[in-house]
Amino acid sequence: MASATLMRSPATKATASWWRPAGAQGWAKVAFVLMCVAALIGYFAFPTYPTYDSFYALLWGREVLHLHLPDFHVYRGPTEHPLAIAFGALCSIFGGGGARLAVLGSIGSFVALVAGSYRLGRLCFGPVVGAVTGLLVLSRFFVENLAAQGYLDISYVALVIWALALEVQRPRRGLPVFLLLGAAGLLRPDAWVLSGLYWLWCVVPLPGRSWKTDRRTGLQYLALTLGAPLIWICVDALVTGNPLYSLHSTSGLAAELQRTKSFSEVLSYTWSYAVRIDKLPVVLGAIAGALVAIWIAPRRALVLLAALASLLFVFLAEGAAGASVVDRYMIGAAIVMLPFCALALGGWSMLRRGALLRRIWMGGAAVLLVYGGLSAANTLNLTSLRTTLADHEDFHEGLAAALHSPAVEASLRRCPLLSLPNNKLIPDARWILNSTGQHDIVARSQASADALKGAYGLQRRIKSGSVAVYPLGEAVFVEAIVDVGDDPREQVPLPGFKRVYTSRYYAVYANC
């Protein structure tokens, strides 16, 4: 039945004339320009700053720029990502403005992600499905929020999506795909699995096919496949002396922060995170669309299905092995699901005009679209999103105002040790103060943890003479700068400390 009604090409005469290939490309270019303009407006309207991991990439990049080895041995430091550090070094050239430039890079990656998703959907299932795919990505406010806060996960997913698009356009394309997956593998190790599978796809001939990669090309592809993990290992070995430092520190921090889960819990979180990112109607549409793709266009869906299965496997395997189970790590799989949902909504365009199945499909897609729209209308809160971004900016600017106030600067000149509640504000403070090390910017939670182990050196340093920052009000309850697991006494100024600065978000005490 499908073969009788399926068109020869996604964009034949059955599609309306204004949506022919040339017309689709023209509309896509217009949409891309409008999206770039909207992204720039949002960038200037909401001047947010990078988050924890991205700030450390900037700090480590600045150390590299100053010809120093980056210091990965920091209190509750994030996993290092070689490509993020390289980009951080580039941003650091622009001084304090580098933080905003890093956010611009993330927003640019989101634009590239939307464009790549459109192209991927179009190449797989036609221009209508491609357009719906782009709109679905554009409407994932969870992803947009991460982009506005400079998360590197957006760049990683954009690289993967464009690698898939290039492979779909020309199977076994080789070098460009390996380069994109290699770059993605320098941001997240998940891409290592994709690179390995793609190498097998390129070098192992399928039954019944005479195609074969020559030995030299196969070895070149293998070198590209191993490039990202080898670079990561070499960076760890050069900086820390331990080639597996990132692996050990990531699993250790996950256990310390209680982010590890059992395999059954990881399975449960896989579904809940997919729903959190894509929303339930889209996830259901993706499941239906995947079944439809296997039915009417299995060859076109092969790359997408393989990528989705690989990304889901990696998320489950990493979680079961003791890595952090975080919703951001599901973004890759969640985005790859969207072309399938778009197929469920727009796949009727692949059928001949007038076919009964086409009319039935259009009706079902309309019902699903209305259901998804109503669900989004009930859950979407743009005011909350704007407030979140504005708060993130206010808290960073508030900290900068506090640390650059004359009284605090004078206190820091007399006693340069700065103490913060925990690890969360350390990278912000280091960036604001242009600090090249963490020796003089410490966390009171670390001092308390050391004291429980019988090590009182850091606690004595803080008591003997330091400047202490205490978050207030919304900085505590909205931004959660103070962890619920922190000792409440760390929020009480020590005897002998006098207040030298106060604002809506922070109070600063000094004992110099």
C-alpha positions as CSV (number, residue, x, y, z in Angstrom):
1,M,0.0,0.0,0.0
2,A,2.8,2.4,0.9
3,S,4.6,1.7,-2.4
4,A,1.5,2.5,-4.3
5,T,1.0,5.8,-2.8
6,L,4.5,6.9,-2.0
7,M,5.9,9.5,-4.3
8,R,9.1,9.0,-6.2
9,S,10.7,12.0,-4.5
10,P,9.7,14.2,-1.5
11,A,9.4,17.2,-3.8
12,T,7.6,16.2,-7.0
13,K,4.7,17.7,-8.9
14,A,2.4,16.4,-6.2
15,T,3.7,19.1,-3.9
16,A,2.3,22.6,-4.3
17,S,4.2,24.7,-6.8
18,W,5.3,27.2,-4.2
19,W,6.9,24.4,-2.2
20,R,9.0,22.9,-5.0
21,P,12.7,22.4,-4.3
22,A,13.7,25.8,-5.5
23,G,10.8,27.4,-3.6
24,A,11.6,25.4,-0.5
25,Q,15.2,26.5,-0.6
26,G,14.2,30.1,-1.0
27,W,11.8,30.0,2.0
28,A,14.5,28.2,4.0
29,K,17.0,31.0,3.4
30,V,14.4,33.6,4.4
31,A,13.6,31.7,7.5
32,F,17.3,31.3,8.3
33,V,17.9,35.1,8.0
34,L,14.9,35.8,10.2
35,M,16.1,33.3,12.8
36,C,19.6,34.9,12.9
37,V,18.0,38.4,13.4
38,A,15.8,37.0,16.2
39,A,18.8,35.3,17.8
40,L,20.8,38.6,17.8
41,I,17.8,40.5,19.3
42,G,17.5,37.9,22.0
43,Y,21.2,38.0,22.7
44,F,21.2,41.8,23.3
45,A,17.8,41.8,25.0
46,F,18.8,39.2,27.6
47,P,22.5,39.6,28.3
48,T,23.0,36.4,30.2
49,Y,26.4,34.9,31.2
50,P,27.8,31.4,30.9
51,T,27.1,28.7,33.5
52,Y,29.4,26.7,35.7
53,D,31.0,24.4,33.1
54,S,31.3,27.1,30.5
55,F,32.9,29.5,32.9
56,Y,35.6,26.9,33.7
57,A,36.2,26.4,30.0
58,L,36.8,30.2,29.8
59,L,39.1,30.1,32.8
60,W,41.1,27.2,31.6
61,G,41.3,28.7,28.1
62,R,42.6,32.0,29.6
63,E,45.3,30.0,31.4
64,V,46.3,28.4,28.2
65,L,46.3,31.8,26.5
66,H,48.8,33.0,29.2
67,L,50.9,29.9,28.4
68,H,50.1,28.2,31.7
69,L,48.8,24.6,32.1
70,P,45.1,24.8,33.1
71,D,44.4,23.7,36.7
72,F,41.9,20.8,36.5
73,H,42.4,20.0,40.2
74,V,39.7,22.4,41.5
75,Y,37.1,21.8,44.1
76,R,34.1,20.1,42.5
77,G,35.5,21.1,39.1
78,P,33.6,20.0,36.0
79,T,34.9,17.6,33.4
80,E,37.3,19.3,31.0
81,H,36.3,19.4,27.3
82,P,39.3,20.1,25.0
83,L,37.3,21.9,22.3
84,A,35.5,24.1,24.8
85,I,38.9,25.1,26.4
86,A,40.2,26.0,22.9
87,F,37.1,28.2,22.3
88,G,37.5,29.6,25.8
89,A,41.0,30.7,24.9
90,L,39.7,32.4,21.8
91,C,37.0,34.2,23.8
92,S,39.5,35.2,26.5
93,I,41.4,37.3,24.0
94,F,38.5,39.8,24.4
95,G,39.0,40.1,28.1
96,G,35.9,40.5,30.3
97,G,33.7,40.5,27.2
98,G,34.8,36.9,26.5
99,A,32.0,35.6,28.7
100,R,29.3,37.3,26.6
101,L,31.1,36.1,23.5
102,A,30.9,32.5,24.7
103,V,27.1,32.9,25.1
104,L,27.0,34.2,21.5
105,G,28.8,31.1,20.4
106,S,26.2,28.9,22.1
107,I,23.3,30.9,20.5
108,G,25.0,30.6,17.1
109,S,25.2,26.9,17.7
110,F,21.5,26.8,18.4
111,V,20.8,28.5,15.1
112,A,23.1,26.0,13.3
113,L,21.2,23.2,15.1
114,V,17.8,24.4,13.8
115,A,19.2,24.8,10.3
116,G,20.9,21.4,10.4
117,S,17.7,19.7,11.7
118,Y,15.7,21.3,8.8
119,R,18.2,20.0,6.4
120,L,18.3,16.5,8.0
121,G,14.5,16.2,8.0
122,R,14.3,17.5,4.4
123,L,16.9,15.1,3.1
124,C,15.3,12.1,4.8
125,F,11.6,12.8,4.2
126,G,11.1,15.9,2.1
127,P,10.8,19.7,2.5
128,V,7.6,19.7,4.5
129,V,8.9,17.3,7.0
130,G,12.2,19.3,7.1
131,A,10.3,22.5,7.8
132,V,8.3,20.8,10.6
133,T,11.5,19.4,12.1
134,G,13.1,22.9,12.2
135,L,10.0,24.4,13.8
136,L,10.0,21.6,16.4
137,V,13.6,22.3,17.3
138,L,12.9,26.0,17.4
139,S,10.1,25.5,19.8
140,R,12.1,23.4,22.3
141,F,12.4,26.1,25.0
142,F,14.4,23.8,27.2
143,V,17.1,23.8,24.5
144,E,16.8,27.5,23.9
145,N,17.3,28.2,27.6
146,L,20.5,26.2,27.6
147,A,21.7,28.0,24.6
148,A,21.0,31.4,26.2
149,Q,23.2,30.3,29.2
150,G,26.2,29.2,27.2
151,Y,25.9,25.4,27.7
152,L,28.4,23.6,25.4
153,D,25.9,20.7,24.9
154,I,24.2,22.8,22.2
155,S,27.4,23.0,20.1
156,Y,27.9,19.2,20.6
157,V,24.4,18.4,19.3
158,A,24.7,20.9,16.4
159,L,27.9,19.1,15.2
160,V,26.2,15.7,15.4
161,I,23.1,16.8,13.5
162,W,25.2,18.3,10.7
163,A,27.3,15.1,10.5
164,L,24.1,13.1,10.1
165,A,22.8,15.5,7.5
166,L,26.0,15.2,5.4
167,E,25.9,11.5,5.6
168,V,22.2,11.3,4.6
169,Q,23.0,13.6,1.6
170,R,25.8,11.3,0.4
171,P,26.2,7.9,2.1
172,R,29.7,7.0,3.3
173,R,30.8,10.6,2.7
174,G,33.8,10.1,4.8
175,L,36.1,13.0,5.7
176,P,33.6,15.8,6.5
177,V,31.5,13.5,8.7
178,F,34.5,12.2,10.6
179,L,35.7,15.8,11.2
180,L,32.3,16.9,12.6
181,L,32.0,13.8,14.8
182,G,35.6,14.3,15.9
183,A,34.9,17.9,16.9
184,A,31.7,16.7,18.7
185,G,33.9,14.1,20.5
186,L,36.1,16.8,21.9
187,L,32.9,18.2,23.6
188,R,31.3,15.0,24.8
189,P,32.6,11.4,24.7
190,D,29.2,10.2,23.4
191,A,30.3,11.1,19.9
192,W,33.2,8.5,20.2
193,V,30.6,5.8,19.8
194,L,29.1,7.5,16.8
195,S,32.5,7.8,15.2
196,G,33.3,4.2,15.8
197,L,30.0,3.0,14.3
198,Y,30.5,5.3,11.4
199,W,34.0,3.9,10.8
200,L,32.5,0.4,10.7
201,W,29.8,1.6,8.3
202,C,32.4,3.1,6.0
203,V,34.9,0.2,5.9
204,V,32.8,-3.0,6.3
205,P,31.1,-4.0,3.0
206,L,27.5,-5.0,3.4
207,P,26.3,-8.4,2.1
208,G,25.4,-8.3,-1.6
209,R,27.4,-5.2,-2.3
210,S,30.7,-5.0,-4.1
211,W,31.6,-1.6,-2.5
212,K,34.8,-1.7,-0.5
213,T,37.1,1.0,1.1
214,D,40.8,0.6,0.3
215,R,43.1,-0.2,3.1
216,R,44.8,3.3,3.1
217,T,41.5,5.1,3.3
218,G,40.3,2.8,6.0
219,L,43.3,3.5,8.1
220,Q,42.9,7.3,7.6
221,Y,39.3,7.0,8.8
222,L,40.5,5.0,11.8
223,A,42.9,7.7,12.7
224,L,40.1,10.3,12.5
225,T,37.9,8.0,14.6
226,L,40.6,7.7,17.3
227,G,41.6,11.3,17.1
228,A,39.1,12.8,19.7
229,P,39.7,10.2,22.5
230,L,43.4,10.3,22.0
231,I,43.5,14.2,22.1
232,W,41.4,14.0,25.3
233,I,43.7,11.5,26.9
234,C,46.8,13.4,25.9
235,V,45.4,16.7,27.4
236,D,44.6,14.8,30.7
237,A,48.0,13.3,30.7
238,L,49.8,16.5,30.0
239,V,47.9,18.6,32.6
240,T,47.4,16.1,35.4
241,G,49.8,13.2,34.7
242,N,46.8,10.8,34.6
243,P,45.5,10.0,31.1
244,L,42.2,8.9,32.5
245,Y,41.7,11.9,34.8
246,S,38.5,13.0,33.2
247,L,36.9,9.6,33.6
248,H,37.9,9.2,37.2
249,S,37.0,12.8,38.2
250,T,33.6,12.6,36.5
251,S,32.6,9.4,38.2
252,G,33.9,10.6,41.5
253,L,32.1,13.9,41.4
254,A,28.9,12.2,40.3
255,A,29.1,10.0,43.4
256,E,29.9,12.9,45.6
257,L,26.9,15.0,44.3
258,Q,24.7,11.9,44.4
259,R,24.0,12.0,40.7
260,T,24.5,8.3,40.1
261,K,21.6,6.0,39.5
262,S,20.8,2.3,39.2
263,F,20.2,0.9,35.7
264,S,16.4,0.7,36.4
265,E,16.5,4.3,37.5
266,V,18.4,5.3,34.4
267,L,15.8,3.6,32.2
268,S,13.1,5.6,34.0
269,Y,15.0,8.9,33.7
270,T,15.5,8.2,29.9
271,W,11.8,8.5,29.4
272,S,11.2,11.4,31.8
273,Y,14.1,13.4,30.4
274,A,12.8,12.8,26.8
275,V,9.4,14.1,27.9
276,R,11.0,17.1,29.7
277,I,13.0,18.1,26.6
278,D,10.5,17.2,23.8
279,K,7.2,17.2,25.7
280,L,4.9,14.1,25.7
281,P,2.9,14.8,22.5
282,V,6.2,15.1,20.6
283,V,7.6,12.0,22.1
284,L,4.5,10.1,21.2
285,G,4.6,11.6,17.7
286,A,8.2,10.5,17.4
287,I,7.4,6.9,18.3
288,A,4.6,6.9,15.7
289,G,6.8,8.5,13.2
290,A,9.6,6.0,13.7
291,L,7.2,3.2,12.9
292,V,5.9,5.0,9.9
293,A,9.5,5.6,8.7
294,I,10.3,1.9,9.0
295,W,7.2,1.2,7.0
296,I,7.4,3.6,4.1
297,A,11.0,4.8,3.9
298,P,13.3,2.4,5.8
299,R,16.4,3.3,3.8
300,R,15.9,7.1,4.4
301,A,15.4,6.5,8.1
302,L,18.4,4.1,8.5
303,V,20.9,6.8,9.6
304,L,18.4,8.5,11.9
305,L,17.4,5.2,13.6
306,A,21.1,4.1,14.0
307,A,22.0,7.5,15.5
308,L,19.0,7.5,17.9
309,A,19.7,3.9,19.0
310,S,23.4,4.8,19.6
311,L,22.7,7.9,21.6
312,L,20.2,6.2,23.8
313,F,22.6,3.3,24.3
314,V,25.4,5.7,25.3
315,F,23.1,7.5,27.8
316,L,22.0,4.2,29.4
317,A,25.6,2.8,29.5
318,E,27.1,5.9,31.0
319,G,24.4,6.2,33.6
320,A,24.7,2.5,34.5
321,A,28.5,2.8,34.7
322,G,28.3,5.6,37.4
323,A,28.4,8.8,35.4
324,S,26.1,11.7,36.2
325,V,22.5,11.2,35.0
326,V,21.5,14.7,33.9
327,D,18.8,15.8,31.6
328,R,21.2,17.8,29.4
329,Y,22.9,14.5,28.4
330,M,19.7,13.4,26.7
331,I,19.5,16.4,24.3
332,G,21.3,14.5,21.5
333,A,18.8,11.7,21.5
334,A,15.8,14.1,22.1
335,I,16.8,16.2,19.0
336,V,17.2,13.1,16.8
337,M,13.7,12.1,17.7
338,L,12.2,15.3,16.2
339,P,12.5,14.4,12.5
340,F,10.4,11.3,13.3
341,C,7.7,13.4,15.0
342,A,7.9,15.7,12.0
343,L,7.3,12.7,9.8
344,A,4.2,11.8,11.8
345,L,2.9,15.4,11.2
346,G,4.1,16.1,7.7
347,G,4.7,12.7,6.1
348,W,1.5,12.9,4.1
349,S,3.4,15.2,1.8
350,M,5.3,12.1,0.6
351,L,2.1,10.5,-0.7
352,R,0.3,11.2,-4.0
353,R,-2.2,14.0,-4.0
354,G,-5.8,12.6,-3.8
355,A,-4.7,9.3,-2.1
356,L,-7.1,8.2,0.7
357,L,-4.2,7.5,3.0
358,R,-2.9,11.0,2.5
359,R,-6.3,12.5,3.5
360,I,-6.5,10.3,6.6
361,W,-3.0,11.1,7.5
362,M,-3.5,14.8,7.2
363,G,-6.5,14.5,9.5
364,G,-4.6,12.5,12.1
365,A,-1.7,14.9,11.9
366,A,-4.0,17.9,12.5
367,V,-5.5,16.2,15.6
368,L,-1.9,15.5,16.9
369,L,-0.9,19.1,16.1
370,V,-3.9,20.5,18.0
371,Y,-3.2,18.3,21.0
372,G,0.4,19.3,21.1
373,G,-0.5,23.0,20.7
374,L,-3.0,22.9,23.6
375,S,-0.5,20.9,25.8
376,A,2.2,23.5,25.0
377,A,-0.2,26.4,25.8
378,N,-1.0,24.9,29.2
379,T,2.7,24.3,30.1
380,L,4.6,27.0,28.4
381,N,5.4,30.1,30.5
382,L,7.4,32.7,28.6
383,T,7.3,35.0,31.5
384,S,9.1,32.4,33.6
385,L,11.7,31.9,30.9
386,R,12.4,35.6,30.7
387,T,12.6,35.9,34.5
388,T,15.0,33.0,34.7
389,L,17.3,34.6,32.1
390,A,17.0,38.1,33.8
391,D,17.8,36.6,37.2
392,H,20.8,34.8,35.9
393,E,22.1,38.1,34.6
394,D,21.2,40.0,37.8
395,F,23.0,37.5,40.0
396,H,26.2,37.7,38.0
397,E,26.2,41.4,37.7
398,G,25.4,41.7,41.4
399,L,28.4,39.6,42.2
400,A,30.6,41.8,39.9
401,A,29.3,44.9,41.6
402,A,30.0,43.6,45.0
403,L,33.6,42.4,44.2
404,H,34.4,45.7,42.4
405,S,33.0,48.0,45.1
406,P,35.6,50.2,46.7
407,A,35.2,48.8,50.2
408,V,35.5,45.2,49.0
409,E,38.5,45.9,46.7
410,A,40.2,47.6,49.6
411,S,39.6,44.6,51.9
412,L,40.9,42.2,49.2
413,R,44.1,44.2,48.9
414,R,44.7,43.8,52.6
415,C,43.7,40.1,52.8
416,P,43.4,38.6,49.3
417,L,41.7,35.4,50.4
418,L,38.0,35.3,49.2
419,S,35.6,32.7,50.6
420,L,32.3,31.7,49.0
421,P,29.5,29.4,50.3
422,N,30.4,26.5,48.0
423,N,31.8,25.8,44.5
424,K,29.0,27.4,42.5
425,L,30.3,31.0,42.6
426,I,34.0,30.2,42.3
427,P,34.3,30.3,38.5
428,D,32.2,33.5,38.3
429,A,34.4,35.2,41.0
430,R,37.6,34.0,39.3
431,W,36.5,35.4,36.0
432,I,35.3,38.7,37.5
433,L,38.6,39.2,39.5
434,N,40.7,38.0,36.6
435,S,42.2,35.4,38.8
436,T,44.5,32.8,37.2
437,G,44.2,30.3,40.0
438,Q,41.9,29.1,42.8
439,H,44.4,29.4,45.6
440,D,42.9,32.6,46.9
441,I,39.2,31.9,46.1
442,V,37.9,29.1,48.2
443,A,34.6,27.5,49.3
444,R,33.5,27.4,52.9
445,S,31.8,24.0,52.2
446,Q,35.2,22.6,51.3
447,A,36.7,23.9,54.5
448,S,33.9,22.2,56.5
449,A,34.4,18.9,54.6
450,D,38.1,19.1,55.2
451,A,37.5,19.7,58.9
452,L,35.4,16.5,59.1
453,K,38.4,14.6,57.9
454,G,40.7,16.3,60.4
455,A,42.2,18.8,58.1
456,Y,41.8,22.3,59.5
457,G,44.2,24.3,57.3
458,L,41.6,25.9,55.0
459,Q,39.3,26.7,57.9
460,R,42.1,28.4,59.8
461,R,43.0,30.5,56.7
462,I,39.4,31.7,56.4
463,K,39.2,32.6,60.1
464,S,42.6,34.3,60.3
465,G,41.9,36.9,57.7
466,S,39.7,36.8,54.6
467,V,36.8,38.4,52.7
468,A,33.6,36.4,52.8
469,V,30.6,36.6,50.4
470,Y,27.1,35.7,51.6
471,P,24.3,35.3,49.1
472,L,21.0,36.9,50.2
473,G,17.3,36.5,49.3
474,E,16.6,35.5,45.7
475,A,20.2,34.6,45.1
476,V,19.6,31.7,47.6
477,F,16.0,30.8,46.8
478,V,15.9,31.3,43.0
479,E,19.4,30.6,41.8
480,A,20.2,28.0,44.5
481,I,23.7,29.3,45.0
482,V,23.6,27.7,48.4
483,D,23.1,23.9,48.3
484,V,20.5,22.3,50.6
485,G,23.3,19.9,51.7
486,D,25.6,22.8,52.9
487,D,26.1,23.4,56.6
488,P,23.7,26.3,57.5
489,R,26.5,27.7,59.8
490,E,28.5,28.5,56.7
491,Q,25.9,31.2,56.0
492,V,26.6,32.9,59.3
493,P,29.4,35.4,59.4
494,L,32.3,34.4,61.7
495,P,33.2,36.3,64.9
496,G,35.4,39.3,64.1
497,F,34.1,39.8,60.6
498,K,32.5,43.1,59.8
499,R,30.1,43.9,56.9
500,V,31.7,46.1,54.3
501,Y,29.1,45.8,51.5
502,T,25.5,44.8,51.1
503,S,23.0,44.7,48.2
504,R,19.9,43.0,47.1
505,Y,21.7,39.7,46.4
506,Y,24.9,39.7,48.4
507,A,26.5,40.8,51.7
508,V,30.3,40.9,52.0
509,Y,32.1,40.7,55.3
510,A,35.8,41.1,56.0
511,N,38.3,40.4,58.8
512,C,41.6,41.9,57.8
